[in-house]
Amino acid sequence: MKSIVAGQWAVSALEFAELAFGVDADVDPFGSLFGGVAGESPAEWAARMDVAREVLAELLVDDPESAEVAAELLRTAPVPLHRRMAGRRPVWSGVAA
């Protein structure tokens, strides 16, 4: 099967996606905004979500189809799981496993 998009040959799955979506994978302005980045702190996550919601509101007016994709990324974006509950201390048994 040939992988041709817009008259150009794609030699890898990444290159095929770049050609199909018209976006360079190395320059991803919105993927990390809507999808998140590994290891971000809760404060960084909250700030990113605020900006993403503002961009999504503008995107709904300009390009509703892209806004649907971005909204789905926001819904499935991983939430920071390393939040500690206030007042809770880790349990240390003092015995090695």
BAFI-3210 file (N, C-alpha, C; in Angstrom, 3 decimals, decimal comma, padded with zeros to 6 digits):
// residues 97
n [1|2|3|4|5|6|7|8|9|10|11|12|13|14|15|16|17|18|19|20|21|22|23|24|25|26|27|28|29|30|31|32|33|34|35|36|37|38|39|40|41|42|43|44|45|46|47|48|49|50|51|52|53|54|55|56|57|58|59|60|61|62|63|64|65|66|67|68|69|70|71|72|73|74|75|76|77|78|79|80|81|82|83|84|85|86|87|88|89|90|91|92|93|94|95|96|97]
n.u [000,843|000,561|001,717|000,669|000,200|-001,334|000,178|002,732|005,204|004,953|007,129|007,023|004,823|004,547|005,345|003,333|001,082|001,811|001,719|-000,970|-002,457|-001,386|000,364|003,426|005,069|007,147|006,782|004,482|001,988|-000,525|-001,095|000,315|-000,760|-003,515|-003,423|-001,568|001,537|004,190|004,912|004,117|003,455|000,814|000,105|001,092|-000,482|-003,062|-002,776|-002,256|-004,672|-006,455|-005,599|-006,004|-008,791|-009,558|-008,449|-009,898|-012,481|-012,224|-011,587|-013,911|-015,521|-014,062|-013,271|-015,174|-014,965|-012,285|-012,338|-013,927|-012,228|-010,159|-011,568|-012,163|-009,578|-009,041|-010,839|-009,804|-007,270|-004,493|-004,669|-002,732|-001,389|000,057|-000,750|-000,766|-002,602|-003,780|-002,522|-002,072|000,236|002,947|003,036|005,412|006,899|009,343|010,498|012,251|011,287]
n.v [-001,176|002,181|005,176|008,048|011,439|014,315|014,309|013,765|011,519|009,565|008,359|007,348|006,723|009,015|011,030|010,705|011,532|014,205|015,192|014,672|016,142|018,605|019,809|020,363|017,967|018,525|021,116|021,872|023,627|023,533|020,967|020,259|022,195|021,586|018,872|018,441|018,136|015,946|015,482|017,971|020,468|020,871|023,614|024,515|022,935|023,960|026,602|026,089|024,898|027,055|028,841|027,175|026,911|029,537|029,790|027,791|028,866|030,997|029,506|028,084|029,952|030,594|028,114|025,576|022,753|022,078|022,956|021,045|018,813|019,803|020,206|017,578|016,639|018,148|016,978|014,412|014,793|014,057|014,361|015,953|013,614|013,593|014,975|015,912|015,130|017,436|017,473|014,750|012,196|010,280|006,723|004,994|002,007|001,141|-001,215|-002,953|-003,957]
n.w [000,000|-000,814|000,655|000,138|000,368|-000,606|-002,936|-002,030|-000,795|002,121|004,491|007,022|009,842|011,400|009,632|007,744|009,231|009,650|007,017|006,376|008,279|007,964|009,698|011,246|013,128|014,871|015,561|017,574|018,383|019,682|020,588|022,974|024,563|024,770|025,314|027,336|029,218|030,154|033,586|034,628|037,100|039,583|039,626|037,169|035,519|036,096|035,152|032,435|031,699|032,048|030,025|027,818|027,826|027,186|024,608|023,356|023,451|021,626|019,383|018,916|017,671|015,339|014,082|014,271|013,937|014,518|017,112|018,358|018,354|019,968|022,353|023,031|023,527|025,813|027,580|027,825|028,730|030,820|034,330|036,861|039,037|041,350|043,633|047,014|049,905|052,284|055,573|055,746|056,359|055,060|055,479|057,242|057,706|058,475|057,773|055,354|052,081]
ca.u [000,000|001,348|001,341|000,833|-000,716|-001,144|001,233|004,033|005,365|005,206|007,949|006,732|003,495|004,623|005,361|002,000|000,210|002,194|001,196|-002,429|-003,022|-000,792|001,050|004,722|005,033|008,145|006,230|003,139|001,569|-001,740|-001,166|000,737|-001,670|-004,759|-003,168|-000,724|002,933|004,566|005,594|003,775|002,976|-000,599|-000,028|001,279|-001,671|-004,169|-002,517|-002,428|-006,102|-007,074|-005,272|-006,648|-010,222|-009,673|-008,176|-011,026|-013,608|-011,970|-011,590|-015,312|-016,033|-013,317|-013,204|-015,883|-014,498|-011,048|-012,707|-014,404|-011,040|-009,476|-012,381|-011,963|-008,253|-009,156|-011,550|-008,998|-005,924|-004,200|-004,605|-001,589|-001,796|000,942|-001,213|-000,793|-003,726|-003,319|-002,635|-001,770|001,659|003,195|003,227|006,711|006,933|010,708|010,942|012,483|010,473]
ca.v [000,000|003,409|006,249|009,315|012,485|015,570|014,136|013,552|010,208|009,533|007,179|006,862|007,096|010,405|011,872|010,610|012,401|015,589|015,560|014,616|017,223|019,881|020,373|019,757|017,355|019,148|022,401|021,492|024,725|023,314|019,626|020,289|023,076|020,882|017,512|018,422|017,718|015,045|016,033|019,346|020,627|021,261|025,032|024,595|022,325|024,911|027,720|025,594|024,691|028,374|029,331|026,288|027,258|030,800|029,497|026,999|029,780|031,686|028,507|027,744|030,951|030,559|026,791|024,666|021,369|021,985|023,159|019,760|017,988|020,385|019,945|016,167|016,550|018,680|016,000|013,214|015,174|013,517|015,318|015,630|012,655|013,637|015,918|015,358|015,604|018,225|016,834|013,321|011,887|008,936|005,685|004,340|000,880|000,925|-002,532|-002,993|-004,975]
ca.w [000,000|-000,908|001,578|-000,570|000,817|-001,345|-003,920|-001,393|-000,178|003,561|004,772|008,372|010,328|011,843|008,440|007,157|010,021|009,362|005,699|006,388|009,086|007,573|010,858|011,514|014,457|015,734|015,987|017,989|019,243|020,457|021,160|024,366|025,294|025,063|025,771|028,521|029,117|031,244|034,745|034,996|038,472|039,629|039,270|035,716|034,924|036,220|034,236|031,067|031,468|031,886|028,678|026,843|027,764|026,447|023,196|022,873|023,231|020,356|018,321|018,633|016,734|014,083|013,457|015,172|013,823|015,305|018,509|018,875|018,615|021,123|023,540|023,375|024,155|027,175|028,412|028,043|029,189|032,146|035,428|037,719|040,056|042,505|044,657|048,362|050,709|053,426|056,874|055,692|056,341|054,533|056,486|057,138|058,638|058,914|057,332|053,912|051,422]
c.u [000,890|000,814|001,632|-000,233|-000,357|000,033|002,617|004,052|005,635|005,965|007,733|005,332|003,467|004,587|003,999|001,030|000,518|001,602|-000,328|-003,043|-002,465|-000,069|002,363|004,723|006,047|007,666|004,769|002,578|000,381|-001,833|-000,777|-000,159|-002,929|-004,528|-002,308|000,691|003,272|005,273|005,230|003,201|001,495|-000,820|000,130|000,063|-002,843|-003,994|-002,729|-003,903|-006,833|-006,842|-005,974|-008,136|-010,444|-009,458|-009,337|-012,242|-013,445|-012,057|-013,010|-015,921|-015,385|-013,394|-013,852|-015,386|-013,216|-011,346|-013,215|-013,234|-010,316|-010,250|-012,236|-010,597|-008,290|-009,830|-010,681|-007,599|-005,681|-004,104|-003,390|-002,035|-000,961|000,529|-001,243|-001,975|-003,167|-003,520|-002,318|-000,269|001,849|003,461|004,564|006,749|008,333|011,268|011,108|011,693|011,237]
c.v [001,242|004,449|007,584|010,282|013,749|015,475|013,916|012,179|010,361|008,248|006,624|007,314|008,556|011,357|011,855|011,538|013,869|016,050|015,618|015,795|018,590|020,576|019,631|019,222|017,979|020,484|022,155|022,557|024,405|021,937|019,604|021,201|022,324|019,495|017,403|017,976|016,860|015,804|017,451|019,381|020,995|022,732|025,224|024,029|023,306|026,087|027,293|025,408|026,019|028,920|028,487|026,605|028,560|030,579|028,720|027,877|030,545|030,725|028,092|028,696|030,791|029,221|025,752|023,219|021,156|022,155|021,863|018,846|018,495|020,114|018,493|015,953|017,076|017,674|014,797|013,524|014,616|014,631|014,969|014,736|012,742|014,686|015,222|015,943|016,325|017,438|015,345|013,127|010,493|007,943|005,002|003,220|000,625|-000,424|-002,503|-004,140|-006,153]
c.w [000,000|000,070|000,906|-000,061|000,069|-002,316|-003,349|-000,732|001,313|003,875|006,177|008,769|010,773|010,654|007,739|007,894|009,763|008,035|005,708|007,132|008,727|008,700|011,046|012,939|015,404|016,283|016,314|018,924|020,134|021,090|022,621|025,198|025,701|025,643|027,006|028,224|030,331|032,356|035,129|036,408|038,452|039,253|037,766|034,992|034,950|035,261|032,789|030,741|031,290|030,481|027,624|026,713|026,991|024,950|022,597|022,599|021,919|019,180|017,949|017,618|015,362|013,355|014,375|015,119|014,628|016,793|019,135|019,224|019,857|022,411|023,986|024,021|025,588|028,100|028,746|028,547|030,585|033,182|036,284|038,873|041,327|043,539|046,012|049,109|051,929|054,718|056,880|055,616|055,769|055,664|056,227|058,161|059,174|058,499|055,825|053,296|051,002]
res [m|k|s|i|v|a|g|q|w|a|v|s|a|l|e|f|a|e|l|a|f|g|v|d|a|d|v|d|p|f|g|s|l|f|g|g|v|a|g|e|s|p|a|e|w|a|a|r|m|d|v|a|r|e|v|l|a|e|l|l|v|d|d|p|e|s|a|e|v|a|a|e|l|l|r|t|a|p|v|p|l|h|r|r|m|a|g|r|r|p|v|w|s|g|v|a|a]
***
